[in-house]
Structure formats: structure tokens, C-alpha cells
């Protein structure tokens, strides 16, 4: 925001400048000391069947929800379609990321106290509301506000979703549980983006967002039904 809006720096320079914090992040990671796993851990072959059935029910529910969650590029296109300039679109996207960053910790911390499922369901409802708005709204102001609202979903779904996956997996398989969760979400979003592109080209901007609304509604039902008996408290 400072470089683009206040200092009127060319957008290419912004990308070059992003290289600096990337190097700093790499330097910080290199200084982190990681605990070595027990020597026997390296000899164990992890098989997906070792993950409990409740975990796989959770992944099914997440897949149903995510199959309509297309790339954020379609929201950017929607923002430009209602008349936003490149600068306004960039600032809206920066605001979206700011909201996501600010909301991620408190919502994940809340899930530690109140349970994962209720926070996860809340983020799914926010997604549904935002996508419905993207399909129906034609005002630039409304679209930008919806973009910021969407940041609440972005800041909670992945973090709380990973934490829930970790809770449902045995302690020795938590990393694998998070890996399967991330793979499921990533693959479903790839499929969703391909479908969204086809729907946008053939039926207009509202179609991919309507797909997202439908998958979100189905996902909310799936999470509620498949995880109905799941303990809301975080596993010890």
C-alpha cells in the first residue's frame, strides 16, 4: 500500500522489493533448531490405513466443501469487472491479505478453547456468504467489502482445518494427517478452478460463485453430519 499508493512506485518494483523479506524469512528459518525424531521413527513406514475412520470422514467433508472453492484470481477478475483499476484491485487484495493475517491467530486460538468444528463451520458460512455476494453484487464498494470479508474465511479455514486434521490423527501421524488435508484441499481447489474457468467463459461471472455456494452448503451439511459426534475440545 505504501509503495503503490503513497509513493506511486511502479508495480514491477513492488515485486522486486518482495525479494528482500523473502530472503529475511529464509534466514530466520535457517536459524530454527528442530528436535531430532527418535531413531526408530525413521524406520517406520506410514500407511494411510493407520489413520482413523473419523479422520477420513473429515477429509470427505472438506473435499465436498473445497470442490467449489476456486482460485482467488476469479475474485480479482470480479473486482476488475465492476470497474476497479489495477491500483484499486491491488489495494483490495492487500486488504484481503491483511484481514486474513489479523484473523488467523485469534480464530485459531478460539478454536483451541471452543472446539475446532464450530470455528470451521463459521468460516464455511463466511465463505458461503461472500461467494453469494460475489455472484449477485455489482457495486465496486460492495465487492471490495466482500473481498475483505472473504479474508476472515481465508485466515481461519486453512489454519483451523490443519489443526482439526492434526487432532483427528494419532500423535505419531500428525504430520501425515496435515499432509493429506493439504493435498485434499489443493487438489479440490485445482479442480474447482478449472470448473470455474469453464463456467465463467460459458455462463458468466456468477456461475463459478454459485458453484462455490452450492459446494459450501453441501460441505457445511457434511461437516455437521459426519463429525456430529466429534469431541469439540482439542485432543490432549
URLIN-V482562 format. One record per helix or strand. SS is the DSSP state (@ for helix, = for strand). FROM is the first residue (numbers start at 1). LEN is the number of residues. If there is no record, write none. Layout:
ss,from,len
SS,FROM,LEN
SS,FROM,LEN
This chain:
ss,from,len
@,2,5
@,11,20
@,39,5
@,48,3
@,53,14
@,73,9
@,86,29
@,116,21
@,140,29
@,171,33
@,205,22
